[in-house]
Amino acid sequence: MRRAVIEVNPTYVSKFLPKGFFDDLDYIEGKALLRMDFEKGVKIAIFDIKMKEGAALEDLQLLKNISFHKPTFSEYNILSCLTDRQKEIIIAAQKNGYYNVPREITAEELSKKLGISKATTVEHLRKAENRIISHIVAGY
């Protein structure tokens, strides 16, 4: 799978949207295009939208067949943002009590169980933690 970044000129897009659509938006970021059927005119996408101060998301109910939902992550695997190796190491850390308070295993003990150096273990954990936190707080 490849990621495509398409920059759209709001002036061009505004021809297809109601007048003033962008007035109350701080930003809008497309997260996923789920379906596009040109014959039936079906376009389903997920967007991250931040409204300007004082504006409400419901104010965008100008379009036909648009609905807004609070994000839920029940079917989303937060670990999907990690490399396979990061996943393996963070899961091992969790299973061995690395994240418990107090810790049940040190980074050095965990690295021995994994058969890699402590520095490599800590680096993988930090990068994995950073990616997970970045995904959780994206848009805030």
HELIX and SHEET records of a PDB file:
HELIX    1   1 PRO A   10  VAL A   13  1                                   4    
HELIX    2   2 SER A   14  PHE A   16  5                                   3    
HELIX    3   3 LEU A   57  LEU A   60  5                                   4    
HELIX    4   4 ILE A   78  CYS A   81  5                                   4    
HELIX    5   5 ASP A   84  LYS A   95  1                                  12    
HELIX    6   6 ALA A  107  LEU A  114  1                                   8    
HELIX    7   7 LYS A  118  ILE A  136  1                                  19    
SHEET    1   A 2 LEU A  25  ASP A  37  0                                        
SHEET    2   A 2 VAL A  42  MET A  51 -1                                        
END                                                                             
